[in-house]
Amino acid sequence: MRRSISIIIPAYNEETRLPATLQTVRAYLASAVWDFTEIVVVNDGSVDRTAAVAKDAGVRVLENWGNRGKGYSVKQGVLAAQGDWILVTDADLSSPIGELDKLWSGAARRQAQVVIGSRALDRSLVGVHQPFPREMMGRLFNRIMRLITGLPFHDTQCGFKLFEARAAREVFKRQLLDGFGFDVEVLFIAQELGYAVLELPVRWDNVAGTKVSMWRGAAAFLDPLAVRWNGIRGRYR
């Protein structure tokens, strides 16, 4: 089953954190057994040296025209990926890259095409919590999301997800949302298409310097409504 993997890292103004992240990911890949590996950094219109840092590290870089959003960036990375499996992870590695082993084992054991990391299934694995207001907002978002979309997942917003590439292409080519609500959308589409989606607890530490303002986080509460409406209209078929 283990053949090749692409690791997609969406990045916006990440010149400070990216060097250590890329070094850590490369060290992990060097110790793992894959036929082919690639790291793809999607530069989302950064105004710092994010793209230069990634190119200096020798990884593949995709450029967005302007700041299009995390959802748009992940979609571009996934659709351009060359591996048989695709991991999407945040530039701050809030979930350690070694947690990929857990997702991979789950995919093999349960024959799942999508495996998502979760902070909610075992909160003892969260070493550093978000500030209390953000964490409460996240829990409220999940309850509303489940009510509106019917999705059963406890944490759609953890930025650590593994996709079988053929399933990922079918899912992401149907993605319509460019912002942070894209996580809900791609899981909704995967379920609509009949793919097996597995949620597993992962280690996670909040890292200071989030690019998500409280306002943008609050605006994401509208995204489950958009996803549900798009589903009713058949836009994901």
N, C-alpha and C positions, 0 to 999 in steps of 0.2 A: 504493500500500500504506500509506503513512504518512497516518494519519487523526487519531486522538486517543489520548491516553495519560493514565493515572492513575499517580501515583507514591505507593506505600504505604510509610509509615515507622512501624513499630512502636516505641513509646517507653515506657520505664519510668524515671522519675526522670532526665529528660534536659533539665531547664530550663537547664542551663549550656551544653550543646552545641547545643541545638536552634536557637537564633536564627541562628547562623552557618550551620548546615546548611540551613535554610530559605532564607536569603539566597542561598546558593550555588546551590541547586536552582532558585530562581526566575530567577536570572541566566542559568543554562543554558537553561531553557525559553524565555526571552525571545529567545535567539539561535537557537533551533531552529524548524523549520517543522512545526507541527502545527495541525490544525483546531480542536482542543480540548485543553486540559491541565487537570489538577487535581492537587493535593497533598493526600493524606489522611494525617493523623497519627492513629494508634490509641493512645490513652492507656491503658496496661495497669495501671490502679489506682495510678498514681504518688502519692506522698505529698508531692511538692514542687509547683512551679508549672508543670509540663510542659504541662498543658492550657491554662492561662492564657497561657503564652508562645505556644503554637500559635494560639490564638484571636486574640491580639493581632497576630499576623503575617497574619491574614486567611485562613488555610487551613482546610480542612474537618477537623473533629475528631470522632472516634468514641470513645466511652467504654466501657470494660469495667467490669463490676461486680466490683471487686477485681482482684488480680493473678492473671490466668488463665494467663499464659505467652505466649511469643513465637509459638508455633504458633497458638494461639487468636486472638491479635491479628492476625496476618497473614491468617488465614482470614476474619475479620470485615471487614478492609480490602478484600480481594480480592472478596468477594461483594457489597460495597457499591460497588465501583468503577464508574464510568460510561464510562471510555475503552474503545476497541477493543483497546488493548494496556495491559498492567499491569506496571510495574516494582516489584519489592520491593527496598528498600535499607535498610541499617542507619542509625540516627540519627547515627552518628559518621562516615558517608561514608568508611569504610575503603577502599572502592573509589570513586574519584572519579566523580561523576555523569556526566562526559564519556565514561566507558567505556560508557554506554548506546549511543553511536554504534556501537561495535563489536558489541554484542549485536544491535542493530537491523539492521546490515548482514548479520550472519550469518543472522538470521531470513529476510531477503529473499532472500539468495543460496541458502540451502539449503531454503527453504520449511518452516522449523521452526515449530512452535507453542509450543515452550518452548526458551529459550536460557539456560544457566546460566554465570555467571562462575566461573572456576577459578583457584586459587592454585597448583595442582599441575602444570598442563600446562607452564608456563614460570616457574620459580621466580625467574628473573632480574627478573621484574616485581614481585616482593615487595620493597618498599623498606625497610620496617621489619618485622622478623620478630617473632613472638610469643616469649615466654620459651621456652627450650629444652624444658622438660617439657611445656608445652602443645602445642608444635608436634609433638613426638614422639607425644603422646597422640592428636592429630588424625590423624597418619599411620596409627597403629595402628587407630584407629576406622575409617578408610576401608578398610583391608584386611579387617577383620572384617565390615564392612557389605557389601562386595562378595561375600565368601564366603557370607554368609547369604542375602542378597536376590537375588544374581545381577545386580545393577545394574552397568553397565560404567564408571561415572563415577569420576574420580579425586579429585573434591572436591565432595561434596554440601553441605558446610556453609558455603561462602562465601555471605554474605548479599546477593547481588546477582544477581537472577534476573528474566528477562523472560518474560511469558506472553501469548499471544493470548487475549483475554478470553473467548471462547466456550469454548475448551479449559480455561481456568482455572476457570470455573464448574463444569464437569463434574468436574474434578479435586478442587477444594477442597470441594465439597459432600459428597464422600466421605471427606474427612480426618477422622480420629478422634483423633489425638495432639495435645495442647495444648502440649507442651514443645518442646525444641530438636531432638528427633528428627523433627519434622514435615517437615524438608527431605527426608529419606530417603523418608518416606511419600508425599509428593506426587509425587516423581519415580517411585516405584514404581507409583503409580496411573496417572500419565501413560503409562508404558510399557505397563501392562496395558490401557489404553484405546486403544493404538495411535498415540498422538501422537508426532510427530518431536521428539526432544529433542537439542539440540546443546550441547556443552560447549566453551567458548572461554576462553583465558587472558586475565586482566584484571590491571591494576595494582592493588596492594593494599598498605596500610600498617597495621600494628597500631597501634591507638590505645589509650592507657592508660585504665583505668576500666571494664573489661569487667564486665558484670553476671552473667557465668557463672562460678560458683565451681568449683573443682576437683572438688568432690563432685558438683555437678549435671552437670558434664562427664562424670564417670565413670559416673553413673547413665544417661546417654544411650546407653551401650553396650548397654543392654537393649532399646532401641527397635527396632533392626533385627530382633530376634527377634519383637517384637510385630507389626511390619509383615509379616514373612514368615508368621506364624501367621494374621493377618487375611486375607492373600492366599489361603492354603490353605483357609480357611473360607468364602471367597467374599464377604467383607464389603465389598469394593470394587466389586462388580458393580453 
